[in-house]
Amino acid sequence: MAVSLFASSLEAYKPRLAEALAQVVDAGRYILGPEVEAFEEELARYLGARHCVGVGNGTDAITIALRALGVEPGDEVICPSFTFYATVEGAVNAGATPVYCDIDPHTFCVTPETVRAAMTPRTKAIVAVDLFGNVAPTDELAELGVPVLEDAAQAAGARLREGMAGALGDAATFSFFPSKNLPCLGDGGAVVTDDDEVAKRARRLRFHGSDDKKTFVEVGYNSRLDEMQAAVLRILLPELDGWNASRRAAAQSYARHGLGEYAELPEPAPGAEHVYHLYVVRHERAGRLRDVLAARGIGARAYYRTPIHRQPATAGYAPAGLELPGTDEAARTHLALPMGTQLSDGAVREVVQACASGST
Ligand SMILES: *Cc1c(COP(=O)(O)O)cnc(C)c1O
């Protein structure tokens, strides 16, 4: 039996989604209307944050959030290199100079030590990425004295100790790209913060730098979450906790079936409740393991084999001789195995058996 890398489906929600979309057409408002307003309130309440500002996508969310936090052209912003490219792209689009920091290859997240090693007197912000659904130690990073932006694109519904991912730093960003844990039916994103001024500035930046649509006080963006996507998200947000429970159950099933004998299993960061956006193991011969799984019809892939400090567009920001050993280790050994809200125990068993055959 083939096992897809993405074991999730919105099939069961089709009638309700279609109805919600039809209602938006009936109402005839498509940009910044009641659905966006209601979703912003609902997501903020779910996260325990004061403000949510819906924007066009998770990449713009990073740019807008960094500018709203006061980052200006030339300011240094610390970013991990082992993350989706958009984390760094969003910082560069804000005019910032990215400064790469290392990660802990066991959690795939930054640590206070790796961030501290990258700090200079010009550090204006830190971007902590909750990678693969794990949660970066954002509360500890806050003690470093620099604003922390949490890139929670992959961690909707995750928790760290008392707080929800997305409510841990000075601001946070989300993406609702269709493959994320909280998806919409296209592009969508959000900036979340407790700070009134940061929220106000993010609202202004998403609408061309204007508070009143008449006076344009700074050059911003045309980047809004639209009514159709907000209507979809209002239906799917109440499903998020249940979906994440299914993902955690699948992760437990991998461990129970003995996957740990054949690969290093994903490790929740201390105090983190992981939501397994992706189920990423580490293996010394990850490429070969991928081939063995592919031969059995099992989806598996590496996401960030070339980290951002070695990508053509962004290598120039890395100082000569920069060494990020945790990043290199993670980049070389990581492999995502099938995960999703509908991954059966039988499918998990099959993946583990295939990994067993691939390890001989
Ligand atoms: C998906 C993602 C983004 C970008 O989100 P888009 O909505 O695709 O622009 C940013 N950071 C991380 C870590 C992501 O996974």
The ligand as an ORCA input file, in Angstrom:
! r2SCAN-3c Opt
* xyz 0 1
  C       5.256     28.503      5.127
  C       6.269     29.258      5.889
  C       6.478     30.632      5.717
  C       5.831     31.423      4.616
  O       4.477     31.344      4.502
  P       3.751     31.673      3.120
  O       2.319     31.806      3.532
  O       3.988     30.541      2.198
  O       4.295     32.957      2.585
  C       7.374     31.276      6.542
  N       8.077     30.595      7.468
  C       7.928     29.281      7.642
  C       8.733     28.600      8.702
  C       7.045     28.557      6.849
  O       6.932     27.236      7.024
*
